[in-house]
Amino acid sequence: MIGPTRAFARASLALLLTCGVALCGLFAASAFAAEEATIDYVHESEAAFAKQLAKKEVASVTINKRLRTMRVTLKDGSHYLAQYPKKAEPQTVSRLEGKGVSVSVLSKSEAEKETTHKGKKHKLRYIVGGVLIVVILLVGGFLLYRRRGLRD
């Protein structure tokens, strides 16, 4: 009876490890896809933005009044994040529209979402770490159960 018990234990362990690896791969892939979907904006100075605007390289700008930032998309597809001075939003919008740039201003709720958007990356790390710990505990529990079963 020891032979079939060991074979069953090995098959169960292999199945458990395969499921654990598949789960970890699934969570890692979803974390990678979530990070890939976001656009990385490079911070730039106001002078650099003014040069790009003068050269007519700017395609569109999204303004966040709450953070006083402009998300700039150039005609070549690159993305930049620039800031404008306090209480200069109307002048900035009129200057951009005068140059023929499409301007959109975020609503209050959208602007508030951007201010609380920072913790998403850490949340995914904690989820993946928690799943990994659960898999390790399951494998350890199974090995402990198997060890006790062989003594009896």
Backbone as ProteinMPNN parsed JSONL, in Angstrom:
{"seq_chain_A": "MIGPTRAFARASLALLLTCGVALCGLFAASAFAAEEATIDYVHESEAAFAKQLAKKEVASVTINKRLRTMRVTLKDGSHYLAQYPKKAEPQTVSRLEGKGVSVSVLSKSEAEKETTHKGKKHKLRYIVGGVLIVVILLVGGFLLYRRRGLRD", "coords_chain_A": {"N_chain_A": [[0.801, -1.211, 0.0], [2.084, 1.158, 0.325], [3.267, 1.975, -2.045], [1.131, 2.803, -3.941], [0.134, 4.957, -2.401], [2.253, 6.749, -2.242], [2.533, 7.32, -4.95], [0.099, 8.568, -5.446], [0.426, 10.773, -3.774], [2.593, 12.076, -4.978], [1.478, 12.7, -7.472], [-0.581, 14.4, -6.653], [0.895, 16.463, -5.478], [2.3, 17.388, -7.716], [0.171, 18.326, -9.257], [-0.811, 20.344, -7.586], [1.39, 22.1, -7.459], [1.54, 22.809, -10.164], [-0.887, 24.167, -10.495], [-0.426, 26.289, -8.732], [1.755, 27.602, -9.933], [0.528, 28.327, -12.317], [-1.448, 30.099, -11.378], [0.167, 32.141, -10.263], [1.444, 33.015, -12.59], [-0.757, 33.952, -13.997], [-1.636, 36.115, -12.391], [0.663, 37.697, -12.499], [0.727, 38.294, -15.221], [-1.642, 39.762, -15.473], [-1.017, 41.944, -13.875], [1.093, 43.026, -15.332], [-0.239, 43.711, -17.7], [-1.962, 45.655, -16.742], [-0.187, 47.678, -16.019], [0.916, 48.207, -18.483], [-1.093, 49.42, -19.926], [-1.267, 52.054, -19.1], [-0.197, 55.412, -19.784], [2.997, 56.749, -19.866], [4.047, 59.791, -18.759], [6.438, 62.221, -19.456], [8.049, 64.545, -17.466], [8.303, 68.006, -18.09], [9.775, 71.238, -18.525], [8.38, 74.591, -18.327], [9.496, 76.268, -20.206], [10.468, 74.493, -22.159], [8.06, 73.489, -23.053], [6.97, 75.81, -24.172], [8.718, 76.203, -26.328], [8.095, 73.95, -27.883], [5.451, 74.537, -28.48], [5.781, 76.87, -29.981], [7.074, 75.836, -32.223], [5.018, 74.452, -33.32], [4.532, 71.745, -32.677], [2.795, 70.573, -30.978], [0.002, 68.519, -30.526], [-2.342, 67.946, -28.991], [-3.816, 68.966, -25.852], [-4.516, 68.225, -22.495], [-6.032, 69.617, -19.769], [-5.668, 69.781, -16.29], [-7.231, 71.293, -13.845], [-7.191, 71.103, -11.067], [-4.683, 70.055, -10.311], [-3.097, 71.794, -11.664], [-1.867, 71.06, -14.099], [-0.753, 70.134, -17.392], [-1.396, 67.75, -19.736], [0.408, 66.899, -22.336], [0.298, 66.029, -25.713], [2.32, 65.296, -28.348], [2.729, 65.762, -31.939], [4.267, 63.71, -32.927], [3.605, 61.607, -31.303], [4.635, 61.361, -28.753], [4.464, 61.872, -25.174], [4.017, 64.381, -22.713], [4.242, 66.025, -19.527], [3.356, 69.018, -18.224], [3.453, 71.99, -16.168], [1.407, 74.799, -15.332], [1.385, 78.28, -14.324], [-0.081, 79.534, -11.206], [-3.504, 80.444, -11.267], [-3.525, 80.956, -14.006], [-4.903, 79.624, -15.909], [-7.044, 80.398, -17.765], [-5.619, 82.127, -19.533], [-3.721, 80.353, -20.496], [-5.281, 78.452, -21.861], [-6.433, 80.082, -23.86], [-4.124, 80.85, -25.23], [-3.234, 78.383, -26.205], [-5.415, 77.613, -27.837], [-5.251, 79.642, -29.672], [-3.005, 78.941, -31.108], [-3.965, 76.799, -32.465], [-4.256, 74.335, -31.231], [-5.848, 71.43, -29.997], [-7.785, 71.587, -27.124], [-8.683, 70.209, -24.032], [-10.483, 70.247, -21.011], [-10.367, 68.733, -17.894], [-13.108, 67.417, -16.033], [-14.395, 68.112, -12.712], [-14.713, 65.732, -11.215], [-13.169, 63.887, -12.695], [-10.657, 65.047, -12.436], [-10.248, 64.781, -9.692], [-10.069, 62.015, -9.536], [-7.569, 61.568, -10.664], [-5.859, 62.538, -8.714], [-5.987, 60.644, -6.706], [-4.963, 58.394, -7.847], [-2.483, 57.232, -7.446], [-1.827, 54.909, -5.789], [-2.243, 52.433, -7.075], [-0.331, 50.69, -8.211], [1.045, 49.618, -6.004], [-0.993, 48.217, -4.773], [-1.497, 46.072, -6.515], [0.906, 44.692, -6.202], [0.712, 43.823, -3.552], [-1.46, 42.073, -3.751], [-0.477, 40.066, -5.489], [1.673, 39.186, -3.923], [0.255, 38.187, -1.694], [-1.168, 36.045, -2.847], [0.963, 34.424, -3.567], [1.988, 33.754, -1.032], [-0.178, 32.28, -0.017], [-0.139, 30.077, -1.767], [2.35, 28.967, -1.108], [1.841, 28.26, 1.567], [-0.182, 26.329, 1.179], [1.21, 24.327, -0.232], [3.156, 23.681, 1.703], [1.478, 22.768, 3.786], [0.343, 20.538, 2.529], [2.63, 18.949, 2.166], [3.313, 18.501, 4.849], [1.05, 17.08, 5.695], [1.285, 14.817, 4.081], [3.654, 13.772, 5.088], [2.928, 13.06, 7.718], [1.006, 11.152, 7.082], [2.523, 9.05, 6.038], [3.813, 7.974, 8.219], [1.857, 6.71, 9.708]], "CA_chain_A": [[0.0, 0.0, 0.0], [2.911, 2.351, 0.349], [3.5, 2.378, -3.427], [0.062, 3.649, -4.482], [0.004, 6.171, -1.611], [3.31, 7.674, -2.683], [2.226, 7.755, -6.311], [-0.982, 9.54, -5.333], [0.981, 11.982, -3.162], [3.404, 12.758, -5.991], [0.582, 13.261, -8.471], [-1.273, 15.53, -6.032], [1.864, 17.539, -5.336], [2.556, 17.938, -9.045], [-1.012, 19.086, -9.641], [-0.858, 21.542, -6.753], [2.446, 23.011, -7.908], [1.161, 23.321, -11.482], [-1.941, 25.183, -10.282], [0.195, 27.446, -8.089], [2.539, 28.313, -10.941], [-0.413, 28.932, -13.256], [-2.049, 31.262, -10.715], [1.175, 33.208, -10.185], [1.618, 33.532, -13.939], [-1.955, 34.71, -14.347], [-1.614, 37.393, -11.69], [1.766, 38.508, -13.024], [0.324, 38.78, -16.54], [-2.642, 40.82, -15.314], [-0.326, 43.121, -13.347], [1.849, 43.6, -16.444], [-1.19, 44.32, -18.624], [-2.482, 46.873, -16.124], [0.845, 48.703, -16.093], [1.175, 48.517, -19.878], [-2.188, 50.234, -20.45], [-1.11, 53.451, -18.726], [0.767, 56.193, -20.56], [4.006, 57.403, -19.033], [4.283, 61.17, -19.145], [7.74, 62.75, -19.073], [7.91, 65.914, -16.967], [9.098, 68.974, -18.82], [9.679, 72.608, -18.0], [7.489, 75.495, -19.059], [10.254, 76.786, -21.347], [10.478, 73.456, -23.195], [6.701, 73.469, -23.617], [6.821, 77.002, -25.003], [9.449, 75.956, -27.575], [7.319, 73.001, -28.679], [4.272, 75.244, -28.947], [6.216, 77.794, -31.03], [7.397, 75.044, -33.408], [3.768, 73.807, -33.719], [4.674, 70.304, -32.516], [1.793, 70.113, -30.019], [-1.234, 68.07, -31.165], [-3.473, 68.151, -28.09], [-3.479, 69.224, -24.449], [-5.581, 68.014, -21.523], [-5.705, 70.439, -18.606], [-6.204, 69.405, -14.985], [-7.222, 72.52, -13.046], [-6.927, 70.788, -9.669], [-3.234, 69.884, -10.132], [-2.447, 72.8, -12.508], [-0.988, 70.365, -15.029], [-1.174, 69.949, -18.774], [-0.912, 66.53, -20.384], [0.685, 67.331, -23.706], [0.579, 65.002, -26.711], [2.934, 65.889, -29.537], [2.318, 65.174, -33.212], [5.015, 62.469, -33.147], [3.062, 60.576, -30.424], [5.219, 61.37, -27.413], [3.61, 62.482, -24.151], [4.728, 65.167, -21.709], [3.44, 66.619, -18.467], [3.882, 70.341, -17.895], [2.63, 72.741, -15.233], [1.23, 76.213, -15.635], [1.367, 79.065, -13.078], [-1.358, 79.691, -10.507], [-4.526, 81.348, -11.808], [-3.211, 81.294, -15.396], [-5.585, 78.656, -16.766], [-7.713, 81.013, -18.925], [-4.616, 82.61, -20.482], [-3.083, 79.187, -21.112], [-6.237, 77.885, -22.82], [-6.549, 80.982, -25.019], [-2.861, 80.777, -25.97], [-3.217, 77.102, -26.919], [-6.409, 77.652, -28.91], [-4.737, 80.572, -30.674], [-2.024, 78.207, -31.914], [-4.639, 75.715, -33.18], [-4.124, 73.084, -30.493], [-7.11, 71.01, -29.382], [-7.669, 71.672, -25.674], [-9.794, 69.696, -23.243], [-10.321, 70.484, -19.58], [-10.978, 67.658, -17.127], [-14.155, 67.805, -15.094], [-13.958, 68.055, -11.318], [-14.619, 64.335, -10.768], [-12.016, 63.279, -13.362], [-9.448, 65.618, -11.839], [-10.085, 64.165, -8.377], [-9.61, 60.634, -9.737], [-6.131, 61.591, -10.934], [-5.098, 62.791, -7.492], [-5.974, 59.426, -5.895], [-4.57, 57.296, -8.729], [-1.099, 56.856, -7.184], [-1.593, 53.66, -5.07], [-2.652, 51.245, -7.813], [0.801, 49.792, -8.423], [1.335, 48.903, -4.77], [-2.102, 47.309, -4.507], [-1.249, 44.862, -7.292], [2.019, 43.968, -5.584], [0.221, 43.141, -2.356], [-2.307, 40.96, -4.169], [0.396, 39.003, -5.991], [2.391, 38.651, -2.764], [-0.68, 37.398, -0.895], [-1.424, 34.788, -3.553], [2.172, 33.62, -3.457], [2.057, 33.227, 0.33], [-1.198, 31.23, 0.099], [0.347, 28.893, -2.486], [3.417, 28.374, -0.294], [1.219, 27.616, 2.719], [-0.859, 25.125, 0.72], [2.224, 23.305, -0.523], [3.717, 23.256, 2.996], [0.467, 21.964, 4.477], [0.24, 19.248, 1.866], [3.819, 18.155, 2.493], [3.19, 18.093, 6.246], [0.018, 16.037, 5.725], [1.854, 13.623, 3.471], [4.657, 13.238, 5.999], [2.206, 12.401, 8.803], [0.313, 9.985, 6.54], [3.461, 7.96, 5.806], [4.179, 7.379, 9.517], [0.765, 5.871, 10.23]], "C_chain_A": [[0.833, 1.26, 0.0], [3.122, 2.874, -1.07], [2.398, 3.253, -3.991], [-0.106, 4.959, -3.715], [1.039, 7.197, -2.04], [3.036, 8.188, -4.087], [1.114, 8.797, -6.3], [-0.458, 10.857, -4.767], [1.809, 12.76, -4.177], [2.518, 13.409, -7.052], [-0.158, 14.487, -7.914], [-0.345, 16.724, -5.884], [2.156, 18.195, -6.678], [1.38, 18.786, -9.515], [-1.096, 20.404, -8.876], [0.189, 22.561, -7.189], [2.111, 23.621, -9.269], [0.095, 24.396, -11.357], [-1.354, 26.447, -9.669], [0.99, 28.273, -9.078], [1.617, 29.002, -11.937], [-1.075, 30.171, -12.653], [-1.08, 32.428, -10.637], [1.404, 33.833, -11.553], [0.442, 34.381, -14.379], [-1.966, 36.075, -13.677], [-0.478, 38.288, -12.186], [1.404, 39.091, -14.392], [-0.704, 39.899, -16.413], [-2.006, 42.092, -14.76], [0.46, 43.813, -14.458], [0.913, 44.305, -17.417], [-1.743, 45.621, -18.055], [-1.461, 47.998, -16.197], [1.097, 49.133, -17.532], [0.123, 49.474, -20.437], [-2.02, 51.719, -20.117], [-0.043, 54.115, -19.587], [1.724, 56.855, -19.586], [4.279, 58.793, -19.586], [5.631, 61.617, -18.601], [7.533, 64.193, -18.632], [8.824, 66.838, -17.773], [8.846, 70.372, -18.249], [8.729, 73.446, -18.857], [8.196, 76.064, -20.292], [10.285, 75.769, -22.496], [9.11, 73.351, -23.859], [6.483, 74.655, -24.55], [7.54, 76.833, -26.341], [8.672, 75.012, -28.491], [6.07, 73.667, -29.256], [4.628, 76.204, -30.087], [6.529, 77.054, -32.333], [6.178, 74.311, -33.972], [3.885, 72.283, -33.715], [3.57, 69.714, -31.636], [0.506, 69.753, -30.761], [-2.441, 68.332, -30.278], [-2.97, 68.323, -26.661], [-4.721, 68.948, -23.607], [-5.179, 68.723, -20.243], [-6.417, 69.894, -17.371], [-6.102, 70.63, -14.093], [-6.817, 72.249, -11.601], [-5.424, 70.676, -9.387], [-2.418, 70.949, -10.866], [-1.432, 72.146, -13.457], [-1.622, 70.304, -16.408], [-0.552, 68.651, -19.281], [-0.81, 66.826, -21.871], [0.971, 66.112, -24.577], [1.12, 65.692, -27.951], [2.476, 65.165, -30.792], [3.071, 63.885, -33.517], [4.575, 61.346, -32.202], [3.656, 60.542, -29.03], [4.346, 62.186, -26.461], [4.46, 63.184, -23.101], [3.735, 65.709, -20.688], [4.096, 67.931, -18.076], [2.934, 71.012, -16.905], [2.511, 74.184, -15.709], [1.109, 76.972, -14.319], [-0.036, 79.16, -12.473], [-2.216, 80.741, -11.195], [-4.233, 81.78, -13.243], [-3.904, 80.345, -16.369], [-6.298, 79.312, -17.938], [-6.728, 81.518, -19.979], [-3.956, 81.445, -21.224], [-3.995, 78.583, -22.168], [-6.341, 78.771, -24.053], [-5.279, 80.957, -25.864], [-2.795, 79.495, -26.794], [-4.209, 77.105, -28.074], [-5.994, 78.611, -30.023], [-3.72, 79.91, -31.597], [-2.654, 77.032, -32.664], [-4.526, 74.357, -32.512], [-5.481, 72.719, -29.906], [-6.911, 70.91, -27.871], [-8.902, 71.054, -25.039], [-9.461, 69.899, -21.771], [-11.056, 69.381, -18.837], [-12.065, 68.203, -16.211], [-13.633, 67.622, -13.669], [-13.789, 66.616, -10.85], [-13.43, 63.622, -11.417], [-10.71, 63.781, -12.761], [-9.195, 65.017, -10.465], [-9.628, 62.721, -8.485], [-8.106, 60.589, -9.97], [-5.313, 61.813, -9.668], [-5.01, 61.551, -6.631], [-5.524, 58.214, -6.689], [-3.222, 56.677, -8.359], [-0.922, 55.442, -6.613], [-1.914, 52.393, -5.813], [-1.517, 50.233, -7.959], [1.094, 48.973, -7.168], [0.231, 47.911, -4.443], [-1.904, 45.998, -5.26], [-0.107, 44.039, -6.698], [1.563, 43.2, -4.357], [-0.667, 41.954, -2.715], [-1.455, 39.79, -4.646], [1.185, 38.378, -4.85], [1.499, 37.789, -1.892], [-0.983, 36.061, -1.539], [-0.22, 33.865, -3.449], [2.299, 33.001, -2.067], [1.037, 32.109, 0.521], [-0.74, 29.958, -0.591], [1.445, 28.202, -1.684], [2.833, 27.652, 0.921], [0.485, 26.335, 2.325], [0.124, 23.994, 0.436], [2.845, 22.795, 0.771], [2.748, 22.4, 3.785], [0.315, 20.603, 3.859], [1.435, 18.364, 2.182], [3.797, 17.671, 3.934], [2.158, 16.992, 6.391], [0.56, 14.738, 5.163], [2.868, 12.961, 4.401], [3.989, 12.497, 7.163], [1.503, 11.128, 8.308], [1.235, 8.812, 6.325], [3.871, 7.282, 7.115], [3.116, 6.403, 9.999], [0.626, 4.579, 9.523]], "O_chain_A": [[0.318, 2.336, -0.303], [3.153, 4.087, -1.281], [2.683, 4.347, -4.48], [-0.455, 5.976, -4.315], [0.729, 8.38, -2.182], [3.279, 9.358, -4.382], [1.164, 9.781, -7.037], [-0.848, 11.931, -5.223], [1.729, 13.987, -4.224], [2.777, 14.534, -7.478], [-0.338, 15.483, -8.614], [-0.743, 17.862, -6.133], [2.249, 19.419, -6.767], [1.576, 19.847, -10.108], [-1.413, 21.446, -9.448], [-0.101, 23.754, -7.277], [2.365, 24.802, -9.505], [0.162, 25.421, -12.035], [-1.74, 27.554, -10.042], [0.915, 29.502, -9.07], [1.883, 30.128, -12.357], [-1.245, 31.18, -13.338], [-1.45, 33.57, -10.91], [1.542, 35.051, -11.663], [0.613, 35.401, -15.047], [-2.27, 37.081, -14.318], [-0.643, 39.504, -12.281], [1.733, 40.239, -14.689], [-0.65, 40.878, -17.159], [-2.404, 43.196, -15.131], [0.494, 45.042, -14.524], [1.237, 45.385, -17.909], [-1.968, 46.58, -18.794], [-1.828, 49.153, -16.413], [1.449, 50.286, -17.784], [0.425, 50.261, -21.335], [-2.592, 52.562, -20.807], [0.891, 53.464, -20.055], [1.301, 57.452, -18.595], [4.691, 58.948, -20.735], [5.931, 61.415, -17.425], [6.91, 64.978, -19.347], [9.961, 66.492, -18.09], [7.84, 70.63, -17.587], [8.337, 73.053, -19.956], [7.554, 76.312, -21.313], [10.145, 76.139, -23.661], [9.009, 73.15, -25.07], [5.871, 74.508, -25.608], [7.034, 77.27, -27.375], [8.591, 75.226, -29.7], [5.683, 73.39, -30.391], [3.869, 76.337, -31.047], [6.283, 77.576, -33.42], [6.286, 73.625, -34.988], [3.402, 71.612, -34.628], [3.426, 68.494, -31.557], [-0.024, 70.559, -31.526], [-3.448, 68.87, -30.737], [-1.871, 67.895, -26.307], [-5.826, 69.37, -23.947], [-4.109, 68.462, -19.692], [-7.609, 69.588, -17.406], [-5.014, 70.975, -13.632], [-6.164, 73.086, -10.976], [-4.947, 71.142, -8.353], [-1.198, 71.009, -10.718], [-0.301, 72.612, -13.6], [-2.838, 70.405, -16.569], [0.667, 68.482, -19.255], [-1.815, 66.981, -22.565], [1.79, 65.265, -24.22], [0.467, 66.559, -28.531], [1.9, 64.08, -30.714], [2.582, 63.05, -34.277], [5.111, 60.24, -32.282], [3.209, 59.753, -28.198], [3.595, 63.067, -26.881], [5.481, 62.662, -22.655], [2.541, 65.832, -20.964], [5.251, 67.956, -17.65], [1.761, 70.65, -16.812], [3.39, 74.712, -16.391], [0.767, 76.377, -13.297], [-1.038, 78.9, -13.14], [-1.727, 81.778, -11.642], [-4.652, 82.861, -13.656], [-3.523, 80.276, -17.538], [-6.167, 78.809, -19.054], [-6.964, 81.359, -21.176], [-3.67, 81.535, -22.418], [-3.536, 78.238, -23.256], [-6.339, 78.268, -25.176], [-5.353, 81.036, -27.091], [-2.355, 79.513, -27.944], [-3.884, 76.651, -29.171], [-6.348, 78.409, -31.185], [-3.599, 80.298, -32.759], [-1.967, 76.341, -33.416], [-4.687, 73.33, -33.172], [-6.187, 73.579, -29.38], [-5.994, 70.24, -27.396], [-10.028, 71.334, -25.448], [-8.316, 69.745, -21.346], [-12.227, 69.117, -19.109], [-11.953, 69.309, -15.681], [-12.565, 67.048, -13.455], [-12.82, 66.306, -10.157], [-12.752, 62.835, -10.757], [-9.763, 63.012, -12.598], [-8.044, 64.767, -10.105], [-8.883, 62.241, -7.63], [-7.44, 59.66, -9.515], [-4.188, 61.324, -9.565], [-4.044, 61.403, -5.882], [-5.698, 57.089, -6.221], [-2.859, 55.655, -8.942], [0.083, 54.808, -6.937], [-1.859, 51.324, -5.205], [-1.746, 49.03, -7.836], [1.359, 47.774, -7.255], [0.511, 46.852, -3.88], [-2.121, 44.925, -4.698], [-0.166, 42.81, -6.699], [1.976, 42.061, -4.142], [-0.622, 40.928, -2.036], [-1.688, 38.648, -4.248], [1.349, 37.158, -4.814], [1.945, 36.754, -1.394], [-1.048, 35.043, -0.849], [-0.372, 32.658, -3.264], [2.68, 31.837, -1.945], [1.344, 31.097, 1.152], [-0.932, 28.865, -0.056], [1.463, 26.974, -1.593], [3.278, 26.557, 1.266], [0.528, 25.353, 3.065], [-0.106, 22.846, 0.819], [3.042, 21.589, 0.92], [3.15, 21.408, 4.392], [0.172, 19.609, 4.571], [1.279, 17.17, 2.438], [4.217, 16.548, 4.216], [2.379, 16.048, 7.15], [0.314, 13.669, 5.722], [2.932, 11.734, 4.488], [4.443, 11.42, 7.548], [1.418, 10.141, 9.04], [0.79, 7.668, 6.415], [4.242, 6.108, 7.099], [3.431, 5.39, 10.622], [-0.249, 3.782, 9.861]]}, "name": "protein", "num_of_chains": 1, "seq": "MIGPTRAFARASLALLLTCGVALCGLFAASAFAAEEATIDYVHESEAAFAKQLAKKEVASVTINKRLRTMRVTLKDGSHYLAQYPKKAEPQTVSRLEGKGVSVSVLSKSEAEKETTHKGKKHKLRYIVGGVLIVVILLVGGFLLYRRRGLRD"}
